[in-house]
Amino acid sequence: MATYAVLIGYFSLLPADELELTIDVWDKAVHVSAYGVFATLAWWSFREGKPFYFTALFIVAYGIVLEFAQQYSPGRQLSGLDMVANMIGVLLVVGVRQIIVRFRAR
């Protein structure tokens, strides 16, 4: 999970001209997917409820910090919509986990 955090940080702060992705339409889907994978790794790492939820909050905070840091990377900018997409990715995994936990409790 730590390696994935470093990879997200690296690609988030890479100057725009070094990032060869031209995914204008799919940009938000990439954010949702990347942070959804990050939250899934947290789920696999922490089977207990509280550690997972704290880690999910950390992932959301990490995404916000990286978005603010992007404004200092050449060709990159702060994007509130990217922050929202990051949060959606995490919240989707949290929601799926909640459904599975409740279903298993029956």
Backbone as a ProteinNet text record, in pm:
[ID]
protein_1_A
[PRIMARY]
MATYAVLIGYFSLLPADELELTIDVWDKAVHVSAYGVFATLAWWSFREGKPFYFTALFIVAYGIVLEFAQQYSPGRQLSGLDMVANMIGVLLVVGVRQIIVRFRAR
[TERTIARY]
82.4	0	87.1	198.6	289.1	349.9	381.8	437.4	336	210.4	105.2	89.5	100	91.9	204.3	323.8	437.3	412.6	359.9	331	227.4	121.5	20.2	83.3	164.1	231.3	322.4	397.7	489.9	414.5	312.7	239.1	154.6	112.9	35	119.5	246.9	334.3	428	420.5	502.3	461.5	558.6	522.6	440	346.7	252	320.4	429.8	495.2	565.5	590.3	650.8	544.8	423.6	313.4	248.6	264.9	219.4	77	-4.6	-144.5	-227	-305.3	-397.4	-539.4	-581.2	-709.9	-803.3	-837	-921.3	-1057.6	-1124.3	-1259.5	-1257	-1155	-1149.4	-1072.7	-1031.6	-949.8	-1014.1	-1139.5	-1206.1	-1221.1	-1243.4	-1252	-1117.9	-1008.6	-875.7	-858	-902.9	-894.2	-978.4	-1102.7	-1190.3	-1126.8	-1076	-1015.3	-890.6	-801.6	-675.7	-700.5	-791.6	-819	-908.7	-987.5	-1062.3	-968.9	-867	-766.6	-692.8	-658.3	-589	-673.2	-801.9	-891	-908.3	-909.9	-919.9	-796.5	-679.3	-557	-564.9	-623.8	-642.1	-737.2	-843	-939.8	-871.6	-789.9	-719.3	-616.4	-560.4	-457.3	-516.7	-634.2	-696.3	-835.9	-848.4	-978.1	-1071	-1014.5	-1095.5	-1154.9	-1267.3	-1337.9	-1264.5	-1227.9	-1170	-1039.8	-942.7	-819.4	-846.3	-940.3	-973.5	-1032	-1124.9	-1188.8	-1090.2	-1000.6	-898	-805.9	-772.7	-688.2	-761.7	-890.5	-969.2	-969.4	-982.7	-975.4	-837.4	-733.3	-597.5	-582.3	-637.6	-627.3	-695.4	-812	-881.9	-796.3	-741.4	-656.1	-531.1	-472.7	-354.6	-386.4	-502.6	-544.7	-562.4	-616.1	-634.3	-499	-407.9	-273.6	-203.2	-213	-148.4	-208.4	-338.5	-401.1	-348.3	-333.9	-278	-132.6	-57.8	83.3	99.5	1.6	11.2	24.6	-26.6	-17.7	126.6	219	360.1	439.1	371.2	435.6	409.8	512.9	496.1	387.2	297.8	190.7	74.1	79.5	-28.5	-103.3	-223	-302.3	-388.4	-427.1	-518.7	-656.2	-720.7	-853.4	-945	-1046.3	-1146.3	-1222.5	-1244.7	-1314.9	-1231.4	-1099.3	-1013	-1021.8	-1027.8	-1043.5	-1172.9	-1279.5	-1409.3	-1400.9	-1337.6	-1323.8	-1242.5	-1136.5	-1057.1	-1144.3	-1223	-1310.8	-1415.2	-1469.5	-1569.8	-1509.9	-1386.7	-1320.9	-1309.8	-1271.4	-1259	-1397.5	-1492.9	-1627.7	-1698.7	-1672.2	-1731	-1684.1	-1555.4	-1501.4	-1554.1	-1559.9	-1615.2	-1760.4	-1837.3	-1977.1	-1991.8	-1911.1	-1915.7	-1878.2	-1778.4	-1737.3	-1851.7	-1918.9	-2031.8	-2141.6	-2172.4	-2277.2	-2237.3	-2113.4	-2066.8	-2068	-2021.5	-2019.4	-2161.2	-2254	-2393.1	-2456.9	-2423.7	-2480.2	-2429.7	-2302.5	-2243.3	-2297.6	-2340.7	-2391	-2528.8	-2595	-2731.1	-2730
-118.8	0	125.6	121.5	236.7	263	155.9	170.7	238.1	199.6	259.9	408.5	442.2	583	663.6	606.3	675.1	691.4	588.4	598.1	705.7	710	815	952.2	966.3	1093.7	1132.3	1036.1	1063.3	1111.3	1035.7	1073.3	1198.6	1225.1	1346.4	1472	1459.6	1578	1587.8	1492	1495	1615.7	1693.7	1807.7	1761.2	1844	1806.8	1766.1	1831.8	1797.3	1662	1608.6	1476	1366.4	1407.2	1312.6	1300.5	1187.2	1171.2	1120.5	1150.7	1110.7	1224.2	1191.9	1290.8	1238.9	1236.9	1178	1287.5	1381.7	1491.6	1442	1364	1318.6	1220.2	1135.7	1029.9	1067.8	1192.3	1235	1200.8	1231.7	1205.6	1056	978.5	833.3	776.4	833.5	790.5	819.8	936.8	972	876.5	852.6	762.5	623.9	576.6	442.2	433.1	530.6	527.3	528.1	612.5	619.7	505.3	448.5	328.4	209.7	198.1	93.1	114.8	240	273.9	229.9	259.7	221.6	69.4	3.6	-142.7	-205.5	-150.1	-198	-180.2	-69.8	-47.1	-150.8	-181.6	-282	-417	-455.5	-583.2	-583.2	-466.2	-457.1	-456.5	-395.4	-380.7	-440.2	-563.1	-630.3	-574.9	-522.3	-465.2	-332.2	-293.8	-172.8	-42.8	-16.3	114.7	144.4	52.5	83.7	113.2	40.3	65.4	204.8	243.1	373.3	487.5	471.7	573.9	583.9	469.8	470.2	533.6	507	569.2	721.7	769.1	914.4	968.6	892.5	933.6	942.5	846.2	846.7	970.4	1004.8	1126	1249.5	1257.5	1371.9	1376.6	1261.4	1253.5	1307.5	1270	1319.9	1471	1525.6	1670.9	1741	1688.1	1746.8	1743.4	1630.4	1621.5	1720.3	1739.5	1837.6	1978.7	2014.6	2146.7	2155.8	2047	2046.2	2056.7	2011.4	2016.6	2158.4	2255	2392	2441.1	2369.3	2406.3	2321.1	2232.1	2148.4	2211	2229.6	2297.5	2235.2	2319.8	2277.2	2209.2	2196.1	2132.3	2239.8	2207.5	2304.7	2236.1	2312	2265.8	2247.5	2135.5	2109.2	2053	2129.5	2083.5	1962.3	1955.7	1841.9	1714.4	1728.1	1612	1563.8	1657.1	1619.3	1541.4	1589.2	1521.2	1382.1	1370.4	1239.9	1143.8	1194.7	1111.2	1059.5	1149.8	1111.7	1010	1026.8	932.7	793.1	784.6	654.4	585.5	660.3	604.3	568.5	658.2	634.9	516.9	493.8	376.9	247.6	240.2	120.7	108.9	220.1	217.8	169.5	218.1	177	29.4	-20.1	-162.1	-245.9	-202	-274.5	-278.7	-165.6	-160	-257.3	-263	-353.6	-498.5	-532.1	-670.1	-705	-614	-640.3	-660.9	-578.8	-594.1	-720	-755.9	-876.5	-1000.5	-1000.6	-1114.6	-1125.2	-1011.9	-1011.9	-1075.9	-1096.1	-1153.8	-1298.3
0	0	0	72.7	76.5	-61.1	-132.6	-267.1	-359.1	-346.1	-427.7	-394	-265.9	-224.3	-288.2	-292.7	-355.2	-505	-570.2	-713.5	-744	-664.1	-684.5	-663.7	-559.2	-535.4	-650.3	-700.8	-811.7	-935.4	-977	-1097.2	-1077.9	-955.4	-928.5	-936.8	-903.2	-900.1	-1019.8	-1110	-1230.5	-1314.7	-1363.6	-1450	-1569.9	-1612.1	-1716.8	-1846.7	-1882.7	-2008.9	-2004.1	-1885.4	-1871.7	-1860.6	-1839.5	-1827.8	-1964.6	-2028	-2165.9	-2176.7	-2080.8	-2087.4	-2146	-2244.3	-2301.1	-2281.8	-2158.4	-2122.3	-2070.5	-2153.9	-2108.9	-2061.2	-2143.3	-2111	-1994.5	-1988	-1889	-1763.6	-1751.4	-1637.7	-1503.6	-1488.2	-1359.5	-1334.7	-1440.6	-1425.3	-1379.4	-1426.3	-1383.5	-1234.7	-1190.2	-1048.2	-963.3	-1004.3	-929.3	-922	-1033.6	-1037.5	-951.4	-964	-889.3	-738.6	-693.9	-550.4	-504.4	-594.7	-562.6	-540.2	-623.7	-605	-473.4	-444.4	-319.9	-199.3	-201.5	-91.2	-85	-200.1	-201.5	-137.6	-165.1	-100.8	51	93.7	237.8	295.8	223.5	267.8	284.6	187.5	194.9	307.3	335.2	439.6	579.8	594.6	726.7	723.4	765.7	765.2	873	980.4	1088.3	1042.2	1101.8	1060.4	1084.2	1211.2	1243.7	1170.5	1167.2	1093.2	945.5	885.1	744.9	726.8	814.3	799.5	823.1	919.6	940.6	819.5	762.3	643.2	526	511.9	405.3	421.5	544.3	568.7	533.5	567.1	532	380	307.7	161.1	103.8	155.6	109.7	138.2	259.7	296	208.3	180	94.2	-45.6	-98.8	-229.7	-230.5	-122.9	-112.7	-107.1	-26.1	-15.1	-150.1	-221.2	-352.8	-451.8	-446.1	-536	-508.7	-382.3	-350.1	-394.9	-380.2	-419.9	-571.6	-646.4	-792.7	-846.8	-773.7	-824.4	-830.6	-766.3	-769.5	-868.7	-939.2	-1039.9	-1176.7	-1258	-1387.5	-1474.9	-1521.4	-1609.7	-1539.9	-1409.3	-1334.5	-1257.6	-1213.7	-1138.5	-1034	-935.9	-831.5	-893.7	-865.8	-920.4	-812.8	-780.9	-685.5	-737.4	-869	-926.8	-915.5	-925.3	-905.2	-760.9	-667	-525.9	-506	-566.9	-555.3	-617.4	-733.9	-799.4	-712.4	-648.9	-558.2	-443.9	-385.5	-273.9	-317.8	-436.8	-487.4	-499.6	-549.7	-560.2	-425.9	-323.4	-188.7	-134.6	-149.8	-95.3	-161.1	-288.5	-354.6	-288.1	-259.3	-194.7	-51.5	20.4	156.8	152	56.6	43.4	11.6	-81.1	-114.9	6.1	80.1	200.3	301.6	319.7	414.1	373.7	245.6	197.2	223.9	195.5	216.7	365.7	449.6	594.3	646	603.3	649.4	595.5	471.6	412.4	485.7	519.7	592.7	735.1	793.5	930.7	940.7	831.8	832.9	864.8
[MASK]
++++++++++++++++++++++++++++++++++++++++++++++++++++++++++++++++++++++++++++++++++++++++++++++++++++++++++

